[in-house]
Amino acid sequence: MKMKFKLDQISELPEYSGIYVVYSGAGKIIYVGQAQNIRQRWLNHEKRPILDKDYPDAQIEPVEILLQYLNRAEHLAYTEYQPILNINTPTMV
């Protein structure tokens, strides 16, 4: 079962490598990204102020991915969902 974390639960995010999918309160995917350590990435994430202001009910769903597949997984998630808060298309290596 996949876990989703509210914005006030950042300290409970896992510390593994992977991609993360951010959902609006209505369940729409609004952002995807990747990190070698998902919790550390979200402690100071540049999207956090936007989410706090415009999407206070957003939830983060981490998905564990091996380091060598991070770029590919992020690119595929971006291509599939076209999230509105992603500015640049992630590269696929």
C-alpha positions in Angstrom: 0.0 0.0 0.0 1.4 3.4 -1.0 1.6 6.1 1.7 0.8 9.7 1.2 2.1 12.4 3.5 0.5 15.8 4.2 2.7 18.9 4.1 2.9 19.0 7.9 4.3 15.4 7.9 7.6 16.1 6.0 9.6 14.8 8.9 7.9 11.4 8.5 8.9 11.0 4.8 11.2 8.1 4.1 14.9 8.6 3.6 15.3 6.4 0.6 16.0 7.4 -3.0 13.1 7.7 -5.3 10.6 9.9 -7.0 7.8 11.8 -5.3 4.4 12.6 -6.7 2.5 15.6 -5.2 -1.2 15.5 -5.3 -3.6 18.5 -4.9 -6.3 18.2 -2.3 -8.6 17.2 -5.2 -6.3 14.3 -6.1 -4.8 15.8 -9.2 -1.0 15.2 -9.7 0.5 18.7 -9.6 4.3 18.0 -9.3 6.8 15.2 -9.6 10.5 15.1 -8.7 13.3 12.9 -7.6 15.8 12.7 -4.8 18.5 10.6 -3.4 16.9 11.1 0.0 13.2 12.1 -0.2 12.9 13.5 3.3 16.0 15.6 3.1 14.9 17.0 -0.3 11.6 18.1 1.1 12.9 19.8 4.3 13.9 22.8 2.1 12.1 22.2 -1.2 11.7 25.3 -3.3 8.1 24.4 -4.1 7.1 24.2 -0.4 6.0 27.9 -0.2 3.8 27.6 -3.3 2.2 24.4 -2.0 1.6 25.9 1.5 -0.1 28.9 -0.1 -1.9 27.5 -3.1 -2.3 23.8 -2.2 -2.5 23.5 1.6 -4.2 20.1 1.3 -1.5 18.7 -0.9 0.0 15.3 -0.2 3.3 13.8 -1.2 3.6 10.2 -2.3 7.1 8.8 -2.3 8.0 5.9 -4.5 11.3 4.1 -3.8 13.5 3.8 -6.9 17.1 2.7 -7.2 19.5 5.5 -7.8 20.5 4.4 -11.3 16.8 4.7 -12.4 15.9 8.0 -10.9 16.2 10.2 -14.0 14.2 7.7 -16.1 11.5 7.2 -13.5 11.1 11.0 -13.0 11.0 11.6 -16.8 8.3 8.9 -17.3 6.2 10.3 -14.5 6.4 13.8 -15.9 5.6 12.6 -19.4 2.6 10.6 -18.2 1.1 13.3 -15.9 2.3 16.7 -17.2 2.1 18.2 -13.7 1.3 21.9 -13.7 4.0 22.9 -11.2 6.9 21.3 -13.1 8.6 24.0 -15.1 11.2 22.0 -17.0 10.9 18.6 -18.6 13.2 16.2 -16.6 16.0 14.7 -18.6 16.1 11.0 -19.2 19.6 9.5 -19.0 
